[in-house]
């Protein structure tokens, strides 16, 4: 799980490109404007929990990832 709050469209596009290169499924819920508030503690904890669940799935072999070395070689 990756949570990102880019501050402009260039950062948004860069993050999307990296996630696509890693074959990571993602969704953009909404792009935050600079004046919007940061996530709440509850949202952060929820996202962390989801990330740890994904990590468990990976360790059980139920989730496939791309090794960092392979990703870096593609750049």
C-alpha positions, -999 to +999 in steps of 0.1 A: +000+000+000+012+034-009-004+066+003+007+097-015-004+133-014+013+150-044+013+188-044+010+192-082+001+174-114+037+167-122+042+148-089+009+129-095+020+118-130+054+107-117+038+086-089+014+070-114+043+062-137+063+045-109+033+025-098+025+013-133+061+004-139+060-018-107+027-034-118+011-021-087-027-017-087-037+017-076-066+042-077-067+079-074-095+087-050-092+125-056-063+148-061-057+169-031-052+206-035-026+223-015-051+239+008-069+207+017-062+190+050-039+161+056-054+127+064-068+121+098-051+097+123-079+072+116-073+073+079-035+069+083-041+039+107-066+024+082-041+027+054-013+012+074-035-018+084-043-023+047-006-022+039+003-048+065-025-070+051-010-067+017+024-076+031+010-107+047-005-118+014+029-113-002+046-134+024+020-161+019+026-161-019-008-147-027+004-114-040+030-109-067+054-080-066+083-067-088+118-068-072+133-034-067+163-044-087+142-052-118+123-020-114+155+000-113+169-018-143+139-007-163+147+029-156 
